Amino acid sequence: MLKVPDPELQIDFAGALADIRTRYLQDALLSTVRQLDITELDKALAEYVPKASLSILASCGLRAELLFAVPVILDANPRLLAYYRLLYGYSQKEFYSRETGISQFSSMEKHGRLPRKGAAGLAELCRSLAGAGALLLDGIGGSRMSRELLDDLTLLTLGPQLRGGANVRKGADGIVKVFDVIEEIARDAVTGVGPSRIEITNAAGRRVLIEFAPDPDIIIREEMSGGSFRDLIAIEVKGGSDFSNIHNRIGEAEKSHQKARAVGYVECWTVVNVGRMDLDMARRESPTTNRFYRMSELFRKDGSEYEDFKDRVISLTGIRS
C-alpha cells in the first residue's frame, strides 16, 4: 500500500513565509522605500552602486535598491539586511562569521537593531555588499533580470533556512519527549523538579540528577559523598526523521559520546527518530554508543525496546523498581 507522508512541513512553511515576506523579503523592502525621501535614496544609490550596474538596471526598468543595499534603507529598517543576504545566496552561518567580519551586524537581522558603529558601520557594510551585488548582476545579465527573478532568488536561499529551523525545533521537541519518558520511569523517586532538571533519590538514599545538557542532550549523574558526582548515563537524541541523513546524525552522536566518555560517563545511548535502522551500520559509525533506541518505541511505552530502556534507567540510577 502506498503512503504519502503528510505535508506538515510545507504547511508550516506557508504560514512562516507570509510573515517573513512582510519582515525580510521584497514586500518589506518596497514598504520601507515608500516611506523614504526618493531624492535622498537616489543620491545614496549613485554613491554606492557602480555606474555600470545602475545603467543595466535602468535599462531593465528596475530600481537599484532591489539589488543593492544603501545606508538610508538599512537605517530605516535594519532587518532588511536579511533581504540582501538571502538575495546574494548566503546562509546565516556563512554570512555572519569571523571570516567575513559581518558577525557584528547580526543584530540587524535578528533584532532590528543597528550596530554600535552606527553610520560609519553601515557605510562600510554597504560598500562591501555592493561588490556582491555587482557580481550577481553581471553573472545573471541584464537580459534575464527581473523583479520576479530577484524574489525567487531570495526564496531559494530561504528554503534551506526554514527547513534547518524546522529540524532544530523537531530535535528540541524530541529531546523534551525523551526526557519526559525518563521522568515517568523515575516518577516515584522524584524529589524535586526544575526548569532544566529533575532530582530523584535512589534506594541508597543518594541524590540523582537527570538534566538537559548542551552536549550530550540529556545526562544522568549520581551525587557521591563530598558533593562530587558519578557520571552514569549520557543520552544523545537525534530527532530528524529523514532516513537518508541517518549517517550524519549517527556521526554527530559519536562525537558527542566521545566527549562524554572522556569525562567519565559509564553508559552512552543514542535515540533516533527513524522507523528502521541498520544496527550493524550504527555500531560501526558510533562504536562509543552502548545502546541504540528508537523514539517511536520509547514513546509508545511498550515492547522490548522500551522495557530495555526502562530497566537500564532503573538499574543504573539505583531507584526502586
N, C-alpha and C positions, 0 to 999 in steps of 0.2 A: 504494500500500500504506500502510495506517495504521500509525503507530508511536508508541505512548505512551511518553514518557521513563520511565526507572527512577525509582521514588520514593525515591531515595537521601537526599534532604533530610529527608523525614519519618521515615525510619528513624533518622537521626542525632538528630532532634528527640525521638523517643520515648525513646531512651537518655538524652539530656540531661535530659528532663523528669522522669524517675524520680529523678535525683539532685537536681534543683532543688526538687522537692516537699519533700524532707527537709531542705533548707537554707534556703529562702526563702519557700515558699508556706504555705498553711493548715495542712498537716501539721506543718511546723516550728513554727508559732505555737502550735498546740494542745499539741505536745510540750513546749514551753517553759512554757506556762501550767500544765501539770500539775505542774511542779516548784516553782511559786511558792506562797507563803502567800496563799490566796484572800482573806483578810481585808485584807491589805495591798494586794492588787490592787484590790479593790473601793473602798478608800479613795482610791487613785490615780485610778481611773476617775471617782469622784464629784468629784474636784478638777479634772480636766482636760476632762471631757466635758460639754457643755451639758446641762442637766437635761431639756430637751425631747427631745434625742436619746436620752438614757437611757430615757425613757418610751416612745418609739417602739420602740426595740429590745427593751425588756422585753415590750411587747405582742406582739412577733413571736416571743418565746421565744428571743432571741439574746443572747449575751454581747457587751458593748460593745467588748471588745478585738478582736473580729473586724473592726471598722471604725475603731477609734481607738487610736492609739499612746500609751503612757504610759511614763515613765522606768523603772519597775521591770521592764517587759518588755524594753526596748531595752538596759538594763544587763545583764540576764541573757543576752540573745542579740542583740548589736549587728547581726548580719546581717539581722534581721527588719525593719530599715528598708527593705530591698528589697521586702518584702511590702506595706507601706503605699504605697510609691512605685508599685508595679505596680497595686495596687488603685485608686489615685486616677488612674491612666492617664498617668503621666509617664514619658518616656524618660529614660535616664541623662543624656544631654546636656542636656535641658531642666531636669531636677531639680537636678543638681549644677553649677550655673552661678553666675557672679558676680551675675547679676540676682536670683537667689533668695537668695543668701548661704549656700546649703546645701552648697557645694563642700567646706567644711571637715569635713563629716560623711561624705564619700565612703568613707573608710577603714572605716567600719562595714560597709557592704555588701561592699566588695572584700576586706577582710582580717579582718573580725570584731573590729576594734579601735576602742575608744571615742576620741572627740576629746579634745584637751588640756583643753578647758573642763570636762570631767567632768560632774558632776551638774548644774551650772548650765547647761551647754550642752544637755543632754538635756531639761531643763525648758523651755527656750526653744524647742527644736525641736518638742516635743510640743504646746505651745500653738499653734504655727504650723500643725502638721498637723491639729489639732482643727478649725480653720476649714474646711479642705478636706473633712474627714470629714463635718462637719455639712452642708455644701453638697451633697455627694454623696447623703447620706441624704434630704435634702429633695427633691432632684431625682428620685430614684428613687421615693420614697414608701414608707411602711411596708407597704402592701398587697402590694407586689411584692418586698419584702426577704426574702432567704433566704440561708442559708449557701452553698448551691449557686451562687446568683447571684454572690455575692462571689467565690467561687472562679473562676467563669467570667470575671469582670472582670479578675482578675489575669492569666489566660491570654491574654486579648485584647491586653494590653499586652506580655506576654512573647513572643508570636509574632513580631512585627517585630524584637524584640531578638535572638532566636535566629537569624532569617534574616539580620539585619545581621552578626552574628558569623560566620555561615557564609560570607557574601560576603567578609568580611575575610580569613578563612582561605583561601578559594578564590583571592583576589587575591594573597596572600602566596605560596601554592603556585605560582601562575603565574609570579611574578617569579623564584622559585628555578629553575624549569624553563627559562625563557628564559636565565637566567644560565648554566645547565648547557650549553645549546646553544652559547653563545658560547665557553665554556671548551673544549668539544670541538673547535670550529673552530680555536682557538688552541693546542691541546694541545702541539704540537711546539715551540712557542716559550715555554711556561710555565717560569718560573724560580723561582717562589715562590707559595705558597698560604696564605692566612689565612682567618679566620672570615668576613670580610666583603669580601674582595677577592682577586684573583689578579694576579700580576705576570708580564709577558712581556717578552721582549727582541726588538725588531723587527730588520729587516735592516740598519738603520743603526746598530745597537748601542745604541739608546735604550730606556729602560725605559718600558713602557706599563702603566697600571693599569686593571683592569676591576673596578668596585666597586659594591656595593649602596649606595644613597643614599636619603634620605627623600623627595626631590622634585627631579628625576625619580627613577624607581626604580633604574635602572642607568646608570652613567656610565663613559665610557672616556676616559682622559687620557694624553697623552704627555709625559714629562719632558724639559725642554729644559735647555740649559746654565745653570748658576747656580741650579738647583733649582726653576725656575719650570715651569709646566705649560701645554701647549696642549690646550684642551678639544676633543675630537674628536666624540664621539657621546653624545647624551642619549636614553635609551630609557624611555618610559612604557608600563607593562604594565597592561592592563585585563582582569582575569581573570573578570569577571562574564559569564555565558553567556546572560543574559536579553536577547533581541534588542530587546524593547520599550524597554529602558533605554540603548540604544547612544548615543542623542543626548547624554544626560547624561555618559556616560563619555568620549565624544569631546571634549565641552566641558571636562571636567576635565583631559584630556590637553593641550588647547590652553593652559590656564592654566599648567600645569607647563612646557610648552615655551617659552612666552613668557619665563618666568624663566630657563630655560636659555639661550635665545638672548641674553638681556640680559647674561649673564656671559661670552658668547663661544663657546658650543658651535657647531660647524660644521654638524653633522647632528642633526636631531631626528626620532626614529622612534617610532611608536605601534604596539604589538602588542595585538590584541584577541582575545577568545575567542568569536567568533561565526562560524558557518559561512558566512554570506553577508553582504556589506556593500556598500552603495552608495558607491563610491569618490568619485563626484562630490559626494555629500552630505558625506562625511567630509572632503574637501578644503575645502569651504565652511565647515564648522564648526571645522576646525582647520587654517587656512592655514599655520601655523608648522610643521606636521608635513611633513617631506620624504618619508618613506616610511611606508606602512601595511602591516602584516603580520598574518597570522592564525596564532594559536598552533598550530592543528591542522596547518598546513603546515610550520611550523618543527619541530614535534615529530616528524613522520614523516621528516624529514631527507631529503626527496626532492622533486623537482619544481622548477619555475621560480621559485616564490616563495622557497623555501629557498635555492636556488642564488644568487638575487639578494642575499639577506640575507648569505649566506656570503661572496660575492665582495666585498661592500661592507665587511664587517668586516675582511677580509684587506687590502683596498686602503687603507682609512683608517688602520688601525693600522700598516701597513707591514711586516707579517710575511711571511715566505716562504710561498708557496702550497704 
